[in-house]
Amino acid sequence: MGGWAPSIRPRKPNHERTCSVTTIIGQTDGQRSPRYAGLTTFARLPRIEDVDTWDIAVVGVPFDSGVTFRPGARFGPSAIREASRLLRPYNPAIGLAPFNVAQVVDAGDIDANPFSIAEALDSMQSGFTRLMDGGRPVVTLGGDHTVALPALRAAHALHGPVALVHFDAHLDTWDTYFGEPVTHGSPFRRASEEGLIRKDRSAHVGIRGSLYDESDFLDDERLGFTIVHCRDIDSLSIDGVLSRVRERVGDAPLYISVDIDVLDPSMAPGTGTPEAGGMTSRELLGVIRGLRDLPIVAADIVEVSPAYDHAAITSVAAANLAYEFVSIMASQHSRKGRDDGRQSSVIS
């Protein structure tokens, strides 16, 4: 059975910043090496094997055997990494240089059997468990939405039932598909049934499109979700959406899952099940930034299918979403360091 595992540590990259606690290795300097050159890691950050220790990991899961329509999300992690070459070290929306205050690494990919969903789930859960050891936050690049279930299982083992904010055009709380209990349309039904999420602290955002039956909503509510429909975002505004979501999730440990099809197809054409009338990338980034003071333990961005992605529009959106998650996690890491009395200054 395949699975992610750290490899032997080779030499370290040249671009290092030193603080009193440890040496933080940041991005390859875009002023010295063109962004299109060198290894394609997320945001040109060091690989996990290039550092002695780390605080935040970005990991790919190139798996799409759970899709029910257009395939191709197995190529999502590599496309997102390629699009992330343009990311720069300072995030003005957060007011932070995230790679200066936390050691962020690209943990490579978790291998998953493409011919056995059950075996793949075990491999993914093992990989996530190793990465999340000690409570370190992880940002996952999917892959189809099936990958959220093993990630939630690993998060639950550390934190107990977590709050869930799920951005998606679809509920993903359906039951089986052709008799298969775990697909990209069912991860949150299984998560609710297994007690991985807080039924009083979970929400969908951006839901739209056709359903199988009106009872889909009733079933979803029984599983513990409240919904912010995409059609209501114009009247609610970003602040209104945030108010609803924050009231729902409270201060419980939070997992955030983003299916890129929550965005309108004009802004994310490269996905397997596009739906008209979606969020704009600005709206989605605004809501995520508004959650930055909540205790986020992990996040994923899934369903990027580059075969349908002209001009890398979808991959660029996903890369920027991952950057926001990393920035928020780095900000929380920095605050925790100050609270613990650790030195957080960085010398270039």
N, C-alpha and C positions, 0 to 999 in steps of 0.2 A: 504493500500500500504506500503510495507516494505521499509526501508531505513536506512542508517547509522546514528547513533547519539551517542554522547559521553555519557559514563556512569558515575556513581558516583565515585569519586576518593577514592580508598582505600589507604593503606599504601604504602610508596615509597620503591623501591629497596635499597639494602645496598650500592651499589657502586656509590658514588657521587663525583663530582668534583665541587669546589666552585670558582666562580670568583666574581668581585666586583659588577656585575650587577645582577646576578642570580645564582642559583645552577644548574649546568648542570649534569644530570644523564646520565651516559654513559652505556656501555655494562656491563653485568654481567662478572666479571673478570674470564677469562679462566684459570688463574693460581690458582684460589681458588675454582672454581666450574667447573667440567669437561664440555666440550662443549656439550656433549650429555645429560646433565642433565637440569632440570628446564623447564620453559615455553618456547614454541617455538614461539618467536617473531622474527621479522627480525633482524638478526645480534645480537640477544640476547639484544636488546635495550628495554627501558621501553615502556609500553603501554601508549596510549594517556591519559588515566585516571590516570596514576601514576605521572603526572607532573602538575605544576601550569600553565605553558605556554610552547610553543614550537615554533621551527623555520622551521622545515622540517618534512613532514609526509610521511611515506610509508604506502600505503593502498592496500588491496586486493579487487578484484572484481571477485568472483567465479561464473562466468556466461559464459555459452557456448551454449546458445540456438540459436545463430546465425551462427553456423558452417555449412559448406556445404559438409564435407567429414567425417574425423574421429573425434569423440567427445572426451571429457575428459579434456578440458582446465579449466573446473570449479574446478578441483583439483590442478590447477597450483599454486595459491597463497600459499597453505599449503606446497607444495613440494619445492617451492623457499625458503620459510622461513626455512624449515628443512635443505636445502643445505647451507643456509646462516650462520649456526652455526659456520662454519669454518672461517668466516671473522674476521680479526684481526683489532685492532684500528688504525694502521698507514698505510697509502696508499703511498708507495714510488714513484709511477708513478706521483702522484699529488704533493708529498712532503708535506703531511698534515695528521694530525690526525683528521678526520672530526668530530668525536663525542666529541672532546675537544673544538671546536670553535662554535658549533651550537647544540641546543637541537633537536635531531632527535628522532622521536617517531614512533612506530608501531600503526597505527590508526585502526587496526582490519580490518574487511571486510565491504563493502557496500552490504547490502542485495538487491537482485534483483529477481523479479518474474521469475522463469524458464519457465513459460507457456505463458507469454505475453511479447513479445519484447517491445511493446509500453510502457507498464507499467514499465518494467525494465529500460528503458531509462530514464523515469521520476525519478525513485528512484535513479539511478546512478547520474544524473545531480544534484539532491538535495544534495546528499552526497558529490560530488566534490565541489559544491558551498560552503558548510559549511567549508570544509577543506581549500579551496583556499582563504577564507575570509582574506582581508588585503593584498593580493598578496603573501601569503606564498606558496613556491613551494611544489609540491606533486609528488611523484613517485608511479605509479600505477603498481600493479602486477596482470596481467590478468590470467584467463579469455580469451575469444576470442577477435578478433580485433573490434568487435562491440562496446566494452567499450570505444574506442577512441572518438567516436562521442559525447557522453554526457560529456566527459572530455573536449573536445574542445569547446562545448557550454558553459561550466562553465568558461573556460579560456577566451573566447571571451567576456563574460559579464564583466570581470575585465579589460582586456587589449585591447579590440577591436580585429580586425583581426590579427592573429598571423602568423608568418612564420612557416612552417612545414618542418621538415626533417624526412622522413619516410624510415626506413630500412626494406626491405621485399623482398621476392622472387616474390611477386605478386603486381600488381598495386593497388588493392582494390579501384578502381574507376569504377567498373561495376555498372550497374543500378539495376535491380531487380532480385531476384532468386525465381522462382515459385510464382511470384507476390508480394513477400515481399520486401519492399523498403529499409529496414535496415537489413543487415547481416554483417558477417565479411568480405565480399567481396565488400562492398559498402560504408564504413564510410567516405572515403575521397571524393567521389562523392557528398554525401549529405553535407559534410562540405563545399565544394566549392560552391555548389548551395545556401547554407544558408549564404554565406559570412563570414564564421568563419575563413577562412585562407586567406592569401595574395596570390593572383594568380601570382604575380610577385616575390614571395619570398618563393616558395615551391619546394621541390625536393624529388624524390625517389632515394634510393641507394640500389644496390644489385639485381635489377630486372633480372629475368631469367625465363626460362621454356616456355612451350607452351601457346598460347593464343587462344581465340575464333576466332579472325580475325585480320588482319593487321590494321584494323580501330580502334582497341582498343588503339593503341598508339596515333592516331590522336585525338580520343575522350579525352584521358588523357591530351594531350597538351592543348586542348581547355579548360579543367577544371583548367588549371593553373600550370601544373607540368613540370619540366624538369627531365631527367632521367640520372643517372649514372648506366649503365648496369654492371652486375656482370662480364661479359666476358671482360670488359675493365679495370678491376681493376689491373690485372697483368701489363699491359702496362702503366697505369697511375701512379701506386704506391700509397701508402697512402697519400703522399704529394699532388699528383695530384688530388686525390679524394677530399681531403680537400680544395684545391684551388677552384675547381668547386663549391663545396657546399657553401663555405664561400662567394664566389662572388655572388652566387645566393641569399642567405638569408640576407646578409648585417647585419645591427645592429637592426633589428626588434625583438620584443619579440618572443621567439622561443619555440615551442613545438616539442619535439622529440618523435617519436613513433617507437618502435622496435618490429617487429614480429620476434620471435626467428627462424623462418624458413629462415631468411636471411642467417643464418649460413648453411654450408654444412651439409647434414644429418649425415655424419661421426662425426660431432661435436655437432649436435642437433637432434638426432633421435626422441626425444619425442615431436612430434608436429603433427598437423592434416593433413597438406598438404605439405609434404617434396618435395623438388626439388633438383636434382643433380647439382653440380657445384657451390656451394655457397661460401660465405666468410669464412675465418677462424676466430676463436674467437680472435686471436691476431690482425687481420686486423680490425675487428669491434671495439675492444677496442681502437685501435690506432686512428680511425677516431673520435670516441666519445671524447676521450681525447683532440683531436685537436680542438674541439668546445668549450673548457672549458671557454674561455673568452667571449663567446656570452651570451646574456641575456636569459638564459633558465628559463622559467616560470613553466614548467611541463614536465613530461616524462612518458612513459609507456613501459612495457615489457609484451608482450602478446603471446598467443598460445602455452604455455608450457603444454603439455599433458602427465603427468607422466606415464600413463599406457603403453606407448611405449618407456619409457626412462630407458633402462638398465644402471645400475651403476650410476644413477642420473646425467648422463653427461649433459643433457639439463638443468636440474635444477641448477647445479653448474654454468653453463655459465650464466644463467639468474640472479642468485644471485650476481655474480661478476659484471654484467652490472648494476644492481641496486646500488651496492656499488660505482661504478664509478659515477653514476648520483648524489648520495647523497654526494660524495666527492666534486664534482664540485659545487653543490649548497651550500655546507658548505663553500667552498673557497670563493664563491661570497658573501655569508652572512658575512664572516669575513672581506672581503675587504670593504663592505658597512659599517660595524661597525667602521672600522678605519677611513673611510672617514667622518663619522658622529661624530668622536671624542669619540666614546664609548670605554670603556676598554674591551679588548678582551683576556686578559691573563687568563690562567686557572691554578688553584693550585690543584695538585693531593692530 
